[in-house]
Amino acid sequence: MPSVVGLLEQRELGARRRVDELREKADRIQAELAVAEREWEEWAIACSRVGEVLAPAGESGQDHAPAEGTASAAEEQTAKTSQVPDAAKTKSQVPRWREGLAWSVLSVDYQRILKVLADRARLRQGPLTCQEMAAAFGMDVVPARVEALRSKAKRLVARGWLAEQQPGRFMLAQDVAGPGGGS
């Protein structure tokens, strides 16, 4: 006859295996979700760009609009995206950095990345990896979360807000200042 403790240990082992399987499945799904969200965002941007290109010159506002990257152009873009139905909106717009552009034009997630890197720069601690950022934000350091952060960081690099002097290590771009903007 098996002991009660032995039976309990068997059940505990089975439950632990089930939890491990579900965690692995959740990590895979999170990674797939991050890829799908990125693809969706790219298609939404493409649709928006095609709409801008195909719109008659008078309707697009391009002939009378301020130069791209100015504060009023960013406000105009925000106004345009706020009129788009939720299903067609991109998750977040990241304008190209220019002197005087405030962090407030970015979504909260992007501002968090800039803030942690600004704090590191202020303390002269150097660049961060996405894994270190996830830990700093109190996130689970799992591939899906790290890849989502990497996607955001790469977008900030492409738009001039961050620099990546070594692969996978991010820091504020040279002229990017604190939350108020400017240098």
C-alpha positions in Angstrom: 0.0 0.0 0.0 1.5 3.4 -1.0 2.1 6.0 1.7 0.0 9.1 1.9 3.1 11.3 1.7 4.2 9.4 -1.5 0.8 10.0 -3.1 0.9 13.6 -2.2 4.3 14.0 -3.7 3.2 12.4 -6.9 0.2 14.7 -7.2 2.4 17.7 -6.4 4.9 16.6 -9.0 2.1 16.3 -11.6 0.7 19.7 -10.7 4.2 21.3 -11.0 4.7 19.7 -14.4 1.3 21.1 -15.5 2.3 24.6 -14.3 5.6 24.4 -16.2 3.9 23.3 -19.4 1.4 26.1 -19.1 4.1 28.7 -18.5 6.0 27.5 -21.6 2.8 27.7 -23.6 2.1 31.2 -22.2 5.6 32.4 -23.1 5.2 31.0 -26.7 1.8 32.8 -27.0 3.2 36.0 -25.6 6.1 35.9 -28.2 3.6 35.2 -31.0 1.4 38.0 -29.8 4.3 40.5 -29.8 5.2 39.5 -33.4 1.5 39.8 -34.5 1.1 43.2 -32.8 4.3 44.4 -34.5 3.0 43.2 -37.9 -0.4 44.7 -37.3 1.2 48.0 -36.4 3.3 47.9 -39.6 0.2 47.3 -41.7 -1.7 50.1 -40.0 1.2 52.5 -40.7 1.3 51.3 -44.3 -2.4 52.0 -44.7 -2.0 55.4 -43.1 0.9 56.3 -45.4 -0.9 55.1 -48.5 -3.9 57.2 -47.4 -1.7 60.2 -47.1 -0.1 59.7 -50.5 -3.3 59.1 -52.3 -5.2 62.0 -50.7 -5.5 65.1 -52.9 -3.0 67.8 -52.0 -5.7 70.1 -50.5 -7.1 67.3 -48.3 -3.8 66.0 -46.9 -2.9 69.3 -45.5 0.7 68.7 -46.7 0.9 71.9 -48.8 0.1 74.2 -45.9 1.4 72.0 -43.0 4.4 72.9 -41.0 7.6 71.0 -41.6 7.6 67.4 -40.4 8.9 67.1 -36.8 7.5 70.4 -35.6 5.3 70.5 -32.5 2.2 71.5 -34.5 2.9 68.7 -37.0 3.0 66.2 -34.1 -0.3 67.7 -32.7 -1.8 67.4 -36.2 -0.7 63.8 -36.5 -2.2 63.1 -33.1 -5.5 64.7 -34.1 -5.5 62.6 -37.3 -4.9 59.3 -35.5 -7.6 60.2 -32.8 -10.2 60.3 -35.6 -9.3 56.8 -36.9 -11.5 54.0 -35.5 -9.8 52.0 -32.7 -9.4 48.9 -34.9 -7.3 50.8 -37.4 -5.2 52.8 -34.9 -1.5 51.9 -34.4 -0.5 51.2 -30.9 1.8 54.2 -30.6 3.3 56.8 -32.8 7.0 57.7 -32.3 7.9 60.9 -34.0 11.5 61.6 -35.0 13.4 63.3 -32.3 14.3 66.9 -32.8 15.6 69.6 -30.4 12.9 70.9 -28.2 10.5 68.0 -28.7 9.1 66.9 -25.3 8.9 63.3 -24.1 5.2 63.8 -23.6 4.6 63.2 -27.4 5.5 59.6 -26.7 3.3 56.9 -25.1 3.9 56.1 -21.4 5.8 52.9 -22.3 8.3 54.8 -24.4 8.6 57.5 -21.7 9.4 54.8 -19.1 12.2 53.5 -21.3 13.6 57.0 -21.7 13.3 57.8 -18.0 15.2 54.7 -16.9 17.9 55.4 -19.4 18.1 59.1 -18.4 18.5 58.0 -14.8 21.3 55.7 -15.8 23.0 58.5 -17.8 22.6 60.9 -14.9 24.3 58.4 -12.6 26.9 57.6 -15.3 25.9 53.9 -15.2 26.0 53.3 -19.0 23.7 51.5 -21.4 21.1 48.9 -20.5 20.0 45.7 -22.2 16.3 44.9 -22.7 16.5 42.2 -20.1 17.9 44.7 -17.6 15.1 47.1 -18.5 12.5 44.4 -17.9 13.9 43.8 -14.5 14.1 47.5 -13.7 10.4 47.8 -14.6 9.5 44.9 -12.4 8.4 42.7 -15.3 8.9 39.0 -15.6 12.1 38.6 -17.6 10.6 36.2 -20.2 11.3 36.3 -23.9 7.9 37.9 -24.9 8.4 40.8 -22.5 12.1 41.3 -23.5 11.2 41.2 -27.2 8.4 43.7 -26.7 10.9 46.0 -25.0 13.5 45.4 -27.7 11.0 46.4 -30.4 10.2 49.6 -28.6 13.9 50.4 -28.0 14.8 49.7 -31.6 11.9 52.0 -32.7 13.3 54.7 -30.4 16.8 54.2 -32.0 15.3 54.5 -35.5 13.6 57.7 -34.6 16.7 59.3 -32.9 15.7 59.1 -29.3 18.1 56.3 -28.3 21.5 55.1 -29.4 22.7 51.5 -29.6 26.5 51.8 -29.7 26.9 48.1 -28.9 24.3 45.5 -30.2 21.5 45.1 -27.6 22.7 47.9 -25.3 20.6 51.0 -25.3 21.2 54.5 -24.0 19.8 58.0 -24.6 20.9 59.6 -27.9 23.6 62.2 -27.4 21.4 65.3 -27.6 18.2 63.9 -26.0 17.6 65.6 -22.7 15.2 65.2 -19.8 11.4 65.0 -20.1 11.0 68.7 -21.0 12.9 68.1 -24.2 15.7 70.2 -25.7 19.3 69.8 -25.0 
